[in-house]
Each structure stands twice: as C-alpha cells, then as structure tokens.
Amino acid sequence: MSEAAQETAPPPAKAPEPERESFGQAFLQGLWAANTVTVTILAVVLALVIGGILIIVSDPDVMAQYGYFTARPGDALQSSWEVVRDAYASLFKGAIVDPAAVSDWISGDGGWERVFAPISETLTYTTPLVFTGLSVALAFRGGLFNIGAQGQAIVGVILAALAGFLIPLPPVLHLIVALLAGALGGAIWGFIPGFLKARTGAHEVINTIMLNYVALYFLTWIIIQKGVQNPERTDAISKPVESSAQLPRLLGDNLRVHAGIILAVLVTWGVAWLLNRSTLGFELRAVGNNPDASRTAGISVTTTYIAVMVIAGALAGLGGANMVVGSTADALTPLVVAQIGFDGILVALLGRVKPWGVALAALLFGALRAGGNTMQSVSSISLELVTVLQALIVIFIAAPALVKAIFRLRAARAARLSTSLAKGW
Amino acid sequence: MEPGEIHALLGENGAGKSTLMNVLYGLLQPDEGEILVNDKPVQIRSPRDAINVGIGMVHQHFMLVPVFTVAENVMLGAEKVRGGIAGFLDHRRARREVEEVSTRYGLRVDPDAVVEDLPVGIQQRVEIVKALTREVDLLILDEPTAVLTPQETDELLAVMRSLKESGKSIVFITHKLGEVKAIADRITVIRRGRTVGTATPDASRDELAALMVGRSVSLTVTKVAKEPGAPVLQVEGLVVQDERGHQAVAGVDLEVRAGEVLGVAGVQGNGQTELVEAIMGLRPTLAGTVTLDGQRIDGWTTKRVLRAGVGYVPEDRSVDGLVKEFTVAENLVLDIYDQPPFGSRGVLRPDEIAKSAKERIAQFDVRTSSHESAVGTLSGGNQQKVIVAREMSRPLKLFIAAQPTRGVDVGSIEFIHSRIVHERDVNTAVLLVSSELDEVIGLADRIAVMYRGRILAIVPPDTPREEIGLLMAGVVNEQGMSEVGHE
C-alpha cells in the first residue's frame, strides 16, 4: 500500500526561493496575495465592529447605563445596540439610499432628488480621491512612494483656480484650460522629486513630504495676494472660479455630482491602459520591479523615474483641480483640497495599487465620507469616526502586507551576499 | 549514513535535494516515511530537534546576522549567560568556544570580526563553526560551493576532509560533478524526488550526469576549427573603477574577432565584471576606447550598445538579467519591447509578444507551464535559457556571456554551451567570461587570463590547466612574460 502510494506520489513541491527582493516588491506581493474581495469585506466588517465599540464608549448616556450593568444589564446592552444601529443606519442613508425617501417618491410625497442625493454626495467625494489614489498607485508601480500627492494636488488647485478666474475664455475651452493647468501644476510638483531622485538619488519620500509643506504655505500666501484675494472679503479666500470653467452638474442644480466622476472613470481606464498596454507602462513596471535588470536591458531608469513622477503629479493635480472646478468649492481657501492627497495614499493601498481597484476603493471612501456627514447631523456622532473607520480598514488590509514586507526585508539582508550568486531551485 | 563518511547528494535543480534536507533539519514535515538516527526512529519537528539528535545544517543562503561579530553569530540561539544570570551575555566564553572549534578542525576564523566584512568563503566557515559548536555528528552542506571561488572551494574541501577524519559525517549537496568525484565516499543521485541510483566516486562524469538528467548528456563541447574573421570588438587601454573607487580594470587591451570565442578566465573579482559592464555602457570608463566594428561605443547608452548588435548575458541573472515578477513573455522582450512588431509609437502589441514568446520557448527549450508564468517560478536553468533566448533573438555582431552557466543544471549547461558555439559558427564574435576554468577551456578559441584588472596573458585553449591556473593566481613564468610582451 505504501509502495503504491509512493509510486503515485508527485515530485516534491519546490522549496520557496529566498532571493533578494526589494521592500516594494515584497509589499506588493503581500498586498496581492490575499483573496481581495473576501479580505476587503472582512476588513470593512472588522472596522465597523471596532467603530461600533468606539461609538458606545464615546456616548456618555450609554456609558452611564454601564455603571449599573450588573444590576440591569439589559438597559446597557439595549441602548448600546440602539446607538450603534442608529449611527450605521444614518451612515447607510447618507451614503447609498434613504428608504424613506424612496417610499416618499413612490407615493408621490417627495421628489426623485432626495432618492439620489446620497449617491450624488458619495460620487462627489469619490471623484478627487480617484485621481490622488491613481497618482499614488502609479508611482508605487514604478517603484516610488509618492507621499506628495497632497502637495501636487495643492499646486494643481492653485493653477486651476488662477486659470479659472484670471483668464477669460469661452465655456468649454475655459474648463479644459483650467483642468490642464491643474494637471500641469501637479506635474511640475511631481517633476521636482522625480528629477532629484533620478539625478542625485535623493529619496522621493523625504522630498515629497517636504514639498507638501512648501505647496501648503505657498497656497496660504498666494490667496491673500492682490488680484487673487476676493476683494469683497477680508478673510483668506480667493476670487471665485468663473462659471465658464466649471464642470457641468449631472443631475440638476440641486445635486452636487458633476462631470468630474466621468473624467475620473476615463482617467482610470487611461491609467490601466498606460500600465498594461503602453511601452511607457512596460518600462514603468520593469523599473518598479527590478531597476537593475531594466538598466541592463537598456531601459533608462532615470528617465522612467522622472516620467512616473510627472504623470503621478499630473494625476494628483487633476484631483486638486476638481476641488475648485467641481461643486465642492469655487474659490481657493487654505483648506480647499482637504486631505485628498493623504487619503489618496490610503485609497491606493486599499485598491491594491491597481487602477480599477483604486477607483473602487475611492468609491468606498467617498461613501464613508458622505455617510459620515449624515451620521454627524442625524445621530450627532463625530465625523472623525469616519476617519477612524477608513484608517482601520486600511490597517486590516495593508498592514499585514506591510508587516510581511518588513520581515522579508530583514531576512533578505542577512542573505544578500549569497543570494546574488546562488541559484534557484 | 555512516560515521566519518562524506555522502554526496547529486541532482538537477528542482530534483528535491534541498526539500529532503529541509525535512531532515526539521524545516519541513514529511508526509510519509520515517527518519532513523542510530537505528532509532526520531521525530524532527524543528531545527532545535535536529540539533538535539546531532544534525546540523549549513544553508545555501547563510543565516547570519551581518552586523554581529563571528562569536555573537555563533552563540545566537544558544546564548551563554555569565554566572547563570539572565541578560548578561558571556562573550568571553563564546569567543573561547569559537577559537576552540576553529583550531580543532582547522577552520581559521577571527571571533571578533564583523560578519558583513568577511568574504563569502569565510562567512560559510562561520556557519560551519556555528554548527560544530552545537556538537552535531551529521553536517548537511546545501550547495556550499555555489558561491565560492575555486580557491575557496579547495579550502572547503580540505575542511570537509579534516571533519571526516575527526568522525563527523557530512551530507554534501551539489550538482557539480568534479567536486563530488574529488571528495565523496558515496554518491546518491536524485531525480524528480526519487532516488535513481547510488554510485561510487569511480563512476565517470558522463555516467553521473546521465543519472542526474535521465538521459545521456555530452559534457564536452564539440566544435569544429574555424578561421576567425575581422576584429569586431576592440578594447584599448580601458580603465574602469568599481563602486569603491578602486581601479577594477587597469588598462585592458583585447580584441574579439568574428567567429571566435574569446574566453576571459580569472578568479571572480579581478575586474571581469567591471570590464563587461563598461563595454555594455553600464559603467563609465575612465580612459581607453571600446570600438565595435570600427565604431567607438564607449560613452554610448546601454540601449544603443544593445541595438548596435550586442547580446549580453549578465553574470547575476536574478538581479540584472530578469524581472522576476514579469511573465516569461515580457522578459523575452525586455530589451525590444518598443521595437516593431512588439511595440510601436508607445503602444505594446501583446499578441505579437505572446506569439514570439511561444516560438522562442520552443526554440530554446524553456521548460515553463506557459508563456504567462512569472519568470521567478522557473528553475535557475530555465531562467537562464530565457535570458539567452532574449539576447540571441536579435541579429548579433557580438555576444557577451558573463558566467552563463552559473547555478544552472547540467542539461541546461549543455544547451547553453551549444548555443554559444552556434553563435560563433555563424560568425558572431563571442566574449565569454567565466570563473569555471573548464567552461573557458571547453568553449574558447583563445583564453585571456585576467588578474587584478589586467590581462596577464592570452593563451590557446590547449595550454595545460596548471599553467592557466597559475596565471589566474597571478604567477607569470618566463614564457608567460614573453607572451604578455608579445601581445
């Protein structure tokens, strides 16, 4: 019997090949290895569970009932359940659909706009995150960690806004010029760290972080300059972008969703095409995975690094432009781009740094953000809870890969001398 | 295994040698079957169990902490504490232990040296010392010579002999036939996870190779004499620096003609790497000229050199040769992805890339489940065939192969050698750099011996091995001197 078993026994599986791997590669592999759909859903559920605990703990009335938990545990559990249920119910109503609005619409008591309002809000918040998420993701595929999407978005919003109220142009053309100006601003801000990385080896993480500050303080300075500041106001706000440079709204004037989301989908498709079907994408992926082999095969690593950062910057700049030519705001303020650049990093990680994954992750973040607004106004739970939920989701998904990558890095260092010469088997 | 025996385990890449040894060392668990130590069945669930029953292992990839000293590395995992007080490491005792073991077995190591400063051969010695301080009786050496120079290999073989004399048993895993014949008492050949035969060191190399591969292979390269044509590559007075700013190439002159193989022999680290990288435009030159077909190519970008008709197999395939995450098809066009028909005006043509990949996989006998498999999942030999296939798919004037068969199984070596000879026969100039003297002697029409950044001599391939060996060690006799002068 055992002999028969031996006869049919397959050859032993290959031992894993411990080769030198860059941190980025190890991280990407860890990020892609897991079953994406299951893991993402589990991460969201886990984040919601922990968020629920936070809601309970932060509610003084409920906590008071825990004071006499041993005497009447029912009270505390009952009100805990209610506060969490109400919070998540309003999150859902604010992000996707409010069932009451649907029944009102069917019975003729309410308009269709209330039904689509949550989705409109979700898509409005999603749009800029798609751009910044793609910016970070594209750079990551090229082997660079772009922490500077925030700064690139800020420079993008500045140029887009300036083009929007300084240059008088006819409607469609004006919009195109404003968007291009935004992309150009981001591209310039991406070019600087890309060029420094290529020429001097200066680490892009440090430089992009520093340039974020430069961009932010440049923004607060330029807003209050003559010709930029709104003459009717004394606070730090610029003139409004002319309506000829505004993206059209998709569902009428009462709903905020605008054509930026269509642009975002097109750009996602474009980035996916660039990565997989263009020679530049081939170079980018080759350099991102193994710069040495790319160089040996004749690919210019330095040019590729610069190209990656310019395109990543342009994407983030487009995201920034969306903040003044869309419906979110029409003038520059110090906080006009909010956190879209930093959220872009989370969106890119959650989306497994793949273009369509990034778009879906941006949608999830947009929904959380839109629902968070409703949750804050209806259930009076701080909007910060949404930030906590977003952070928890990313921690559950990206952190295991990150931890694995860190440990792989250590192991690889110890064996570096031998691995470069050893053969695989 | 018997006490005081050196038992060689021979097999191609992926035959299951390392898997078997990982089971013995407790890193993997057997699905079936049992392990007997001194006639008693034992359960080995972890490396600790293995050490307890007297089995030690030196891995192919060293398990050392680079910033620790030798003594610290040796005591790692079995730290001694002073006076039994936790937290107080007894460095003195660790150092004494290292010294004791290294004198007893003739393994010279400095206990206070920091591991990352040591050459690879010494690092390996540290691994052996580490195993011996655990008082093991059976030592498993997994491909120990893969990373060593010929001299270091000789020293390792000497160490193995002295260990054998003191009663230790050694399992020696390798696929280098010469070493097996030099040292093993008994040879077991493994193929596809099964023992296919045992042999004694008297068996001929061809017999052993046939057992390993499962068919007869020719280890000697057959090539017909050929009159070389016009010079293709000319290098004059080339000076190149290495990363540390030393002159790695200190004035090299050489010439490769169409239809000849110029072999560059030399111990690893005598400037061969830098010479080749300078020719390829991967490393700046400080002085001298490189001409290809009468055209100066020094200062050109790598892309331009490749496009001018130069094929290049880099010496370190996993770092410089392949993008492991890319598919076989993508790796096959790594240098010509933007040239028609694979790409034009910035757009890739995946169908053309796949079509050509399938053809070349067949033509170069690359064993892969699909052209869409990641190249990192292939065995070393097949990875190397992917590189050779890529580099030979363009019209070539010059083919540069650096260590083309390092870490490659016997079957693939045979294939790669035949392709190199084929290139020569179709009038390509071939520059072969190898630290395997047998390979250089077998393939080259002329042999340039490189030592400390200079070409010491250029000799015909029928020169006695000993003479070339002496030249590789930098010893130049009268005749050699006159030849240097002659060149």
Interface residues (C-beta under 8 A of the other chain):
Chain A: S2 A5 Q6 A9 P10 P11 P12 A13 K14 A15 E17 P18 E19 R20 Q25 L28 Q29 N276 R277 S278 T279 L280 G281 F282 E283 R285 A286 N289 N290 D292 A293 S294 R295 T296 A297 G298 I299 S300 R413 A414 A415 R416 L417 S418 T419 S420 L421 A422 K423 G424 W425
Chain B: N13 G14 A15 G16 K17 S18 T19 L20 N22 L28 D31 E32 Q60 H61 F62 M63 L64 V65 P66 V120 Q123 E143 A146 V147 R192 G193 R194 M280 L282 T301 T302 K303 R304 V305 L306 R307 Y312 P314 D316 S318 V319 D320 G321 L322 V323 K324 E325 F326 E330 L334 D335 Y337 D338 G343 G346 V347 L348 P350 G376 S379 G380 Q383 R406 G407 V408
